[in-house]
Every structure is written in structure tokens, then in C-alpha cells.
């Protein structure tokens, strides 16, 4: 049985491992241009990276930034293709939400690719926008109110 560990990082400490996952998922798999993916906002974000401890490699990541004192924004949520279906996306979002609560936020917003909109709905997120294009991929804006 694979053992996964998650770590929290502020700013640059997460870059090598978070970027490795994001490069594989967004740039290589989804053809997102590097200049869009690496948007210059990582330095001010809190990052989470999930590791496969047996393979000694990062396999999932997410970052959270703050829109205002009440609203966190989940971004760059990614799990390597061969690790999808293991509950790692859910675990990453639980970490993001816990971090947001700890910072006093009452909601989490995100831009979800429409292909994973249903996944976020299972976590309690509601779609609050029409479909739009971001990095040549259809997205919707979603939000979730956080309980105390």
C-alpha cells in the first residue's frame, strides 16, 4: 500500500517539487504555455505538496492565495495522471480549506476546469459563473462557504 505524506510550504520552499508536478500536469499533459502556468504569484502563496513516500517523489500540489480577509483562492491543484483516483485531490483541497479556515476565511473560490467541475461539486463547491476560457481550457468559477 502506497503511503502519501503532505507538506505545507510558504513561497519559494515549495518551488522545485510543486513545479515538477505542475510542469507534468499543466505544461506537458495539458499544453498550457509555461508563461501562463508560472504566473509570478507563487512567492506570495502557501503551497501544499503530496509525496509518494515509497517512490520518493512529489505527486500532487495545490496553492492558496488570499483575495481578501474573508476569501481564499485555491489554485494550481494538480495530481500526476498515474496517481489520480487515489483521493489525493480531495486531500489537497482539505488542506487548502483547513489553511483558509486557520487564516479566518469564510469561503474558498477557485477556477475549475470544466472536466473536473463535478469533482469539486462532490466537495461542496457551487458553480457561480458561466463557462469561460483560461489558458485555452474551458473553466467555471466555483465557491464554497466554510463552516467555522
trRosetta pair geometry for C-beta under 8 A, 3 or more apart (Angstrom, degrees):
i j d omega theta_ij theta_ji phi_ij phi_ji
2 52 5.9 -41 -169 -145 120 95
2 53 7.8 147 -177 40 70 76
2 54 5.8 -104 -130 13 73 128
2 86 7.4 -34 71 -147 134 143
3 52 7.8 113 74 -162 50 50
3 53 4.6 -32 89 40 99 124
3 54 6.5 116 35 -32 82 90
4 50 5.4 5 -178 -178 116 105
4 51 6.6 156 -156 76 63 46
4 52 6.2 -36 -100 -97 76 48
4 53 6.9 -171 -104 -10 21 90
4 59 7.4 -89 -123 52 110 128
4 86 7.5 128 -41 138 145 129
4 88 6.6 -141 -150 -100 165 102
4 91 7.4 116 111 76 140 172
5 50 7.2 163 84 -154 35 58
5 51 5.1 -15 61 56 85 100
5 53 5.5 70 -3 -61 108 111
6 48 5.8 0 -174 -174 109 104
6 49 7.0 162 -151 83 60 39
6 50 4.8 -29 -95 -97 81 74
6 51 7.5 176 -85 13 30 73
6 91 6.4 -156 -57 148 141 118
6 92 7.5 -178 -123 -91 132 61
6 95 5.9 -139 159 -73 151 149
7 48 7.1 163 81 -152 42 57
7 49 5.5 -13 57 59 91 88
7 51 7.1 29 -3 -11 105 113
8 46 6.6 -9 -169 179 97 104
8 47 7.4 147 -159 83 48 50
8 48 5.7 -25 -100 -98 62 75
8 95 7.1 -164 -81 -176 98 122
8 99 7.3 157 -128 -87 130 125
9 13 4.3 -147 -159 88 114 104
9 14 3.4 158 82 -57 144 98
9 18 7.5 -131 55 -34 137 124
9 46 7.3 159 83 -164 45 57
9 47 4.6 -19 66 66 97 99
9 48 7.6 171 21 -84 77 27
9 49 6.7 20 0 0 120 107
10 13 6.5 52 60 25 54 117
10 14 7.8 157 50 -15 12 107
10 46 5.7 -33 -102 -109 66 72
10 47 7.6 169 -94 20 16 80
11 14 7.3 155 93 19 25 93
11 42 7.0 105 -147 137 49 72
11 43 5.0 23 -139 -159 98 49
11 44 7.0 28 -92 -67 92 19
11 45 7.1 133 -84 55 46 54
11 47 7.8 -145 5 -1 10 108
12 15 5.3 -22 -159 -18 56 121
12 42 7.6 94 -85 123 50 105
12 43 6.4 10 -51 -116 84 74
13 47 7.9 -168 76 50 79 120
14 17 6.3 -83 -169 58 60 94
14 18 4.4 41 149 -17 100 127
14 42 7.6 -135 75 -176 107 111
14 47 3.5 -152 81 76 178 147
14 49 5.9 172 -147 -31 100 119
14 61 7.5 129 174 -144 120 121
14 63 7.8 156 99 -93 156 100
15 18 6.1 -64 -123 47 19 103
15 19 5.4 17 178 -19 63 118
15 42 6.6 94 -94 143 89 145
16 19 6.2 -63 -143 39 16 108
16 20 6.5 23 156 -28 58 106
17 20 5.6 -46 -148 24 32 115
17 21 7.0 25 157 -10 62 101
17 49 4.7 51 117 -148 125 160
17 51 7.6 -42 -163 -82 141 98
17 58 3.9 137 -171 -51 98 150
17 61 7.2 159 124 -82 82 126
18 21 6.2 -61 -158 39 33 105
18 22 6.1 25 152 -13 69 114
18 42 7.5 162 97 -143 143 129
18 47 5.1 -62 -74 -169 149 143
18 49 5.5 -112 -71 -80 76 111
18 58 7.2 -110 -66 176 31 158
18 61 4.3 132 -132 -149 75 152
18 63 7.1 62 -158 -58 147 104
18 76 7.4 53 177 134 112 135
19 22 5.5 -58 -137 46 33 109
19 23 5.7 40 160 -27 69 106
19 38 7.5 29 -124 -95 107 108
20 23 6.0 -52 -146 32 23 112
20 24 6.7 21 155 -15 58 107
20 57 7.9 -116 124 -172 146 91
20 58 5.5 116 70 60 121 123
21 24 5.9 -59 -153 37 31 109
21 25 6.1 11 160 -5 69 113
21 49 7.3 172 -2 -135 140 93
21 58 5.2 -99 -43 125 110 110
21 59 6.7 105 -104 179 119 11
21 60 6.2 136 -149 -117 155 11
21 61 4.5 152 68 0 143 115
21 78 5.3 152 141 100 104 116
21 79 7.6 -28 -169 -115 124 22
21 80 6.2 -102 -136 -53 87 88
22 25 6.1 -62 -136 47 28 100
22 26 5.3 -12 -177 18 71 118
22 27 7.2 63 135 -7 70 97
22 37 6.0 152 157 178 114 121
22 61 6.3 -66 -46 66 88 137
22 76 5.8 -20 -105 -167 125 112
22 78 5.5 141 -96 29 58 157
23 26 7.2 -54 -106 54 14 83
23 27 4.9 -30 -152 36 54 126
23 28 6.3 54 148 -15 66 102
23 34 8.0 14 -119 -112 85 95
23 37 7.7 127 -92 128 51 155
24 27 7.6 30 -11 51 10 84
24 28 5.3 -35 -145 38 35 129
24 29 6.5 38 150 -19 58 106
24 78 7.9 145 72 155 85 132
24 80 5.8 0 109 -111 144 90
24 81 8.0 -125 146 -4 111 89
25 28 7.4 51 6 51 10 87
25 29 5.3 -36 -152 33 33 129
25 30 6.7 16 151 -3 59 110
25 78 3.9 176 55 -163 162 124
25 79 7.2 97 -90 56 143 27
25 80 6.6 -122 -64 -95 99 44
25 81 7.5 162 -106 -41 80 76
26 29 7.1 7 -38 52 9 89
26 30 5.2 -45 -146 48 40 119
26 32 4.3 -36 167 35 92 134
26 37 4.8 141 114 -112 138 129
26 76 7.6 -59 -39 -138 145 80
26 78 6.4 -83 -34 -95 94 144
26 135 7.8 -22 -168 155 108 160
27 30 7.5 18 -18 56 9 77
27 31 7.4 33 -172 -121 35 16
27 32 5.6 -80 -87 64 47 80
27 33 7.7 16 -123 -180 84 8
27 34 5.6 34 -117 -82 130 74
27 37 5.6 -83 -62 -3 94 162
28 31 8.0 -14 165 -66 11 46
29 81 6.5 161 -108 -48 148 119
30 135 7.8 53 130 128 119 124
30 137 6.6 -3 179 -74 124 141
31 136 7.6 -47 101 76 102 134
32 36 5.6 -112 173 79 94 118
32 37 4.9 105 115 -58 121 106
32 135 4.5 3 -130 179 101 135
32 136 7.6 -174 -106 43 63 97
32 137 7.3 -43 -83 -16 100 126
33 36 4.7 84 68 6 89 104
33 37 7.0 -169 91 -6 44 88
33 135 7.1 -151 26 -143 78 92
34 37 5.7 -59 -141 42 34 108
34 38 5.7 1 171 12 74 110
35 38 6.7 -56 -122 57 24 87
36 39 6.7 0 178 -77 36 93
36 135 4.9 149 138 -103 151 103
37 76 7.8 98 -163 -114 79 108
37 135 7.5 71 -63 -119 71 147
38 42 7.5 -40 -150 -15 68 127
39 42 7.6 127 59 -27 72 81
40 43 7.5 -26 178 7 53 105
41 44 6.2 -64 -170 46 63 98
41 45 6.1 66 137 -36 82 115
41 65 6.3 -36 163 -73 119 153
41 75 7.8 -2 98 94 133 163
42 45 5.5 -66 -145 31 38 117
42 47 7.2 19 -158 -61 91 125
42 63 6.7 -103 -122 -111 72 162
44 65 6.5 57 106 -125 94 107
45 63 4.1 27 155 179 143 120
45 64 6.3 148 -165 67 92 36
45 65 4.8 -62 -103 -71 90 88
45 75 7.3 -89 -127 56 147 119
46 63 6.7 151 78 -158 43 69
46 64 5.1 -18 62 59 96 93
46 65 7.8 168 21 -77 71 44
46 99 5.8 -167 101 -174 148 150
47 61 6.5 -14 -172 -166 101 102
47 62 7.3 163 -153 86 58 42
47 63 4.8 -30 -98 -100 72 86
47 64 8.0 -176 -80 18 30 67
48 61 6.5 162 87 -152 59 52
48 62 5.0 1 52 55 104 86
48 63 7.5 -176 17 -84 68 38
48 64 7.9 42 -10 -9 102 100
48 92 5.7 161 95 -141 131 80
48 95 4.6 107 -111 113 161 146
48 96 6.8 -114 3 -60 138 74
48 99 7.8 -144 -51 -29 118 142
49 58 5.0 -46 -176 -134 116 118
49 60 7.1 152 -160 86 46 55
49 61 5.0 -10 -105 -101 69 89
50 58 7.1 109 74 -157 45 67
50 59 5.7 -60 99 66 92 83
50 60 3.8 9 43 57 116 105
50 61 7.2 -145 17 -65 74 44
50 79 7.7 -6 53 -112 131 90
50 88 5.2 -172 88 -155 166 111
50 91 6.5 86 -91 96 140 127
50 92 6.4 -93 -27 -71 122 96
51 56 7.4 -2 -180 -145 115 31
51 57 6.7 166 -151 86 79 27
51 58 5.6 -53 -96 -97 73 50
51 59 6.6 117 -135 10 24 87
52 55 4.2 19 104 38 122 106
52 56 7.4 -60 90 -5 75 18
52 57 5.6 0 49 57 101 78
52 59 4.9 67 -26 -26 99 136
52 83 7.1 -132 -61 -99 121 134
53 56 6.9 24 -167 -77 34 54
55 59 7.7 80 66 -57 131 119
58 61 6.7 26 171 -55 122 105
59 79 6.6 24 144 -156 79 72
59 80 4.9 -84 -156 18 72 117
59 83 4.5 88 172 -31 125 168
59 88 6.7 -82 110 -141 105 167
60 78 6.6 -175 -147 97 58 53
60 79 4.2 -7 -104 -105 103 76
60 80 6.9 -109 -65 3 62 74
60 83 6.6 -122 -49 105 100 140
60 88 4.3 -172 -42 155 160 127
60 89 7.1 -140 -145 -72 137 51
60 91 7.7 91 97 71 155 107
60 92 5.6 -126 147 -57 123 130
61 76 6.6 -32 113 131 101 100
61 77 7.6 -163 98 -135 53 33
61 78 5.6 1 55 56 83 91
61 92 7.2 94 146 -127 10 138
62 74 6.1 -20 -177 -164 120 94
62 75 7.3 135 -170 72 71 39
62 76 6.3 153 -140 88 41 71
62 77 4.3 12 -106 -102 101 73
62 78 7.4 167 -74 18 60 58
62 92 4.2 127 -11 173 131 118
62 93 7.1 161 -91 -71 171 50
62 95 7.1 144 59 74 127 111
62 96 5.5 -74 126 -59 139 121
63 74 7.7 144 80 -159 45 48
63 75 5.1 -32 71 72 92 90
63 76 4.9 29 18 50 102 117
64 72 5.2 -5 -171 -178 112 117
64 73 6.8 151 -155 74 59 47
64 74 5.8 -27 -99 -99 81 56
64 75 7.2 153 -95 22 30 80
64 96 4.8 155 -68 -143 123 90
64 99 5.5 154 47 92 159 136
64 100 6.4 -130 -165 -62 146 89
64 108 7.9 -60 -131 -133 113 109
65 72 7.3 149 79 -161 33 66
65 73 5.1 -20 65 58 83 101
65 75 6.4 6 8 8 103 129
66 69 7.4 33 175 -92 126 27
66 71 7.0 127 -163 88 63 57
66 72 5.7 -43 -102 -107 65 62
66 73 7.2 175 -97 12 14 83
66 103 6.7 -119 -89 142 130 151
66 105 7.1 -144 -125 -76 97 124
67 71 4.1 -31 54 96 116 113
67 72 7.2 -180 6 -112 86 9
67 73 5.3 95 -44 -35 100 110
67 109 6.6 23 -23 34 146 130
68 71 5.2 46 44 34 81 98
69 104 6.6 -24 174 100 85 118
69 105 7.5 -166 152 -92 41 66
70 104 7.7 -72 -101 125 46 83
70 105 5.7 105 179 -142 31 62
70 106 4.9 -23 -166 27 93 99
70 107 6.5 33 145 25 88 89
71 105 6.0 121 -90 -148 9 111
71 106 7.5 -39 -72 56 56 71
71 107 5.3 -17 -111 73 77 94
71 108 7.5 146 -161 -102 63 24
71 109 5.9 17 -175 -5 112 111
72 96 7.0 171 132 169 136 90
72 99 7.2 134 -136 99 160 91
72 100 3.6 -110 2 -113 152 114
72 103 6.8 109 -73 62 118 132
72 105 4.5 -33 -22 -103 97 177
72 107 7.4 -168 32 99 70 47
72 108 4.9 -25 74 -109 97 76
72 109 7.4 176 88 25 46 69
73 108 7.2 147 -101 -164 21 65
73 109 5.1 -29 -107 72 75 91
73 110 6.5 138 -166 -86 65 55
74 77 6.1 21 156 -47 107 119
74 93 6.6 19 -137 -122 159 79
74 96 4.7 53 -105 172 109 158
74 108 5.5 40 -22 176 105 116
74 109 7.4 -171 20 85 74 38
74 110 4.2 -29 64 -83 95 119
75 110 6.9 -174 -72 -130 50 86
75 111 7.6 29 -110 33 79 92
77 89 6.5 77 164 -143 116 87
77 92 5.8 144 -141 116 97 139
77 93 6.9 21 -126 -69 143 86
77 96 7.8 -59 -87 -36 113 150
77 110 7.4 5 -6 -151 128 143
79 83 5.3 -120 171 90 100 103
79 84 5.3 128 103 -83 121 72
79 86 7.8 -168 -176 44 141 99
79 88 4.8 131 -118 89 132 121
79 89 5.3 -91 -20 -60 135 86
79 92 7.5 -151 -63 -11 101 140
80 83 4.8 65 67 18 88 109
80 84 7.6 -138 92 -33 43 78
81 84 6.0 -37 -156 -4 35 115
83 86 5.3 -58 -180 16 71 134
83 88 5.8 12 143 7 112 150
84 88 7.6 -100 -106 43 38 108
84 89 7.4 26 -131 -25 76 117
87 90 5.0 -51 -165 43 69 118
87 91 5.9 75 136 -27 82 101
88 91 5.3 -51 -144 37 37 114
88 92 6.3 41 155 -22 67 102
89 92 5.7 -51 -148 34 31 112
89 93 6.5 26 154 -14 64 106
89 116 7.9 -125 -164 -161 157 135
89 119 6.4 -14 120 172 147 139
90 93 5.9 -60 -150 39 30 108
90 94 6.4 34 151 -22 65 105
90 123 6.6 -175 -124 -89 79 115
91 94 5.6 -51 -148 33 32 114
91 95 6.6 33 152 -18 63 103
92 95 5.7 -55 -154 35 33 112
92 96 6.5 34 149 -19 66 104
93 96 5.4 -47 -144 36 38 114
93 97 6.2 37 156 -17 67 105
93 120 7.8 173 -111 -118 155 75
93 123 5.6 -19 121 -149 154 160
94 97 5.8 -55 -146 40 29 109
94 98 6.3 32 154 -20 64 107
95 98 5.8 -53 -144 36 30 111
95 99 6.3 32 155 -19 63 106
96 99 5.8 -57 -152 36 29 112
96 100 6.3 29 151 -20 64 107
96 108 6.5 98 131 -139 108 147
97 100 5.5 -51 -146 35 34 113
97 101 6.4 36 154 -20 65 102
97 108 5.8 -87 -100 -29 76 150
97 144 7.4 -43 -107 93 119 135
97 146 6.2 168 -163 -109 96 116
98 101 5.7 -51 -149 35 32 112
98 102 6.3 34 151 -21 64 106
99 102 5.6 -55 -149 35 31 113
99 103 6.5 21 154 -12 65 108
100 103 5.9 -63 -150 42 31 106
100 105 4.0 -63 177 55 89 134
100 107 7.9 -80 162 97 141 20
100 108 5.2 -127 -40 -77 174 102
100 146 6.3 -169 106 -56 116 157
101 104 7.7 59 179 -62 32 14
101 105 6.6 -84 -75 56 28 79
101 146 5.5 -156 -82 168 91 144
101 148 7.6 66 -150 145 116 32
105 108 6.9 82 128 -68 138 68
105 146 6.4 76 107 22 82 145
106 145 6.5 -17 155 -153 81 75
106 146 5.6 -156 -165 49 34 94
107 143 5.5 11 176 -177 122 108
107 144 6.4 165 -155 83 74 45
107 145 5.2 -41 -97 -106 92 47
107 146 6.0 -163 -86 -2 31 87
108 125 7.9 -74 88 -99 98 103
108 143 6.9 166 85 -152 46 61
108 144 5.1 -4 55 55 91 96
108 146 6.5 80 -14 -50 91 109
109 141 6.7 -10 -170 -172 103 97
109 142 7.1 156 -156 85 56 48
109 143 4.7 -23 -101 -99 72 89
110 120 7.0 -145 72 -127 132 147
110 125 7.1 -44 41 -134 111 149
110 141 7.5 165 88 -152 37 55
110 142 5.5 -16 64 62 84 93
110 143 7.6 161 19 -85 63 45
111 134 6.0 30 156 13 144 164
111 139 4.7 18 173 174 96 139
111 140 7.4 171 -154 83 59 27
111 141 5.7 -35 -100 -97 68 64
111 142 7.7 150 -105 17 19 78
112 116 5.7 -124 -174 85 102 88
112 117 5.1 127 115 -93 132 62
112 119 7.9 -172 -155 61 132 93
112 120 5.0 -101 -94 -7 153 150
112 125 7.3 124 -38 119 142 152
112 127 8.0 -92 45 -99 124 87
112 139 6.2 150 77 -155 36 79
112 140 5.7 -19 61 60 90 78
112 141 7.8 137 16 -118 77 15
112 142 5.1 20 -5 1 120 127
113 116 5.3 59 68 23 90 96
113 117 7.5 -122 96 -42 43 74
113 137 5.4 -37 -123 148 106 124
113 138 6.9 88 -161 82 65 60
113 139 5.6 -55 -98 -97 39 75
114 117 5.1 -14 -148 -24 46 121
114 131 6.1 5 -72 -122 133 113
114 138 4.4 -19 3 111 126 108
114 139 6.5 -146 -33 -103 75 19
114 140 6.0 84 -87 -12 79 99
115 138 7.9 114 -25 69 77 96
116 119 4.5 -32 -173 26 82 124
116 120 6.5 80 133 -18 84 93
117 120 6.0 -60 -157 38 35 107
117 121 6.4 40 147 -25 67 105
117 127 6.5 18 -161 -76 120 120
117 140 5.8 41 -106 37 125 126
117 142 7.2 164 -139 -60 79 135
118 121 5.3 -49 -148 31 36 118
118 122 6.8 41 153 -23 64 98
119 122 6.0 -55 -161 28 32 111
119 123 7.1 20 146 -10 62 107
120 123 5.5 -60 -156 39 42 110
120 125 4.0 -34 156 48 99 139
120 142 5.3 84 132 113 146 170
121 124 7.8 110 -175 -23 32 8
121 125 6.0 -89 -83 66 35 78
121 126 7.5 71 -116 -94 76 40
121 127 7.6 -27 -80 -28 101 92
121 142 8.0 -115 -67 -137 63 141
123 144 7.1 -61 118 -81 91 154
124 144 5.0 81 109 -133 94 122
125 142 4.1 47 163 159 121 125
125 143 6.5 152 -151 72 82 15
125 144 4.6 -71 -94 -55 65 104
126 142 6.3 162 77 -155 31 80
126 143 6.2 -29 58 62 82 68
126 144 7.1 135 8 -84 74 58
127 140 4.9 -13 -140 147 108 140
127 141 7.3 109 -158 77 60 49
127 142 5.4 -44 -93 -96 48 84
128 140 7.9 137 43 162 47 95
128 141 5.3 -60 67 101 87 97
128 142 6.5 136 9 -119 86 28
128 143 5.4 8 -10 10 139 106
129 132 6.7 -35 138 -9 129 112
129 140 5.5 174 70 -163 90 71
129 141 3.8 65 2 32 129 101
130 140 7.4 -120 132 -121 17 90
131 138 5.2 -10 -171 -166 116 105
131 139 7.0 140 -156 71 64 35
131 140 5.6 -53 -97 -75 56 88
132 138 7.5 142 76 -150 26 58
132 139 5.7 -34 70 67 75 87
132 140 7.4 125 20 -96 76 40
132 141 7.8 23 22 -25 120 89
133 136 6.4 4 -177 -118 110 23
133 137 7.0 139 -153 61 67 28
133 138 6.2 -43 -96 -92 65 49
133 139 7.1 125 -124 17 16 87
134 137 6.2 -39 72 62 66 81
134 139 4.7 -4 20 4 113 141
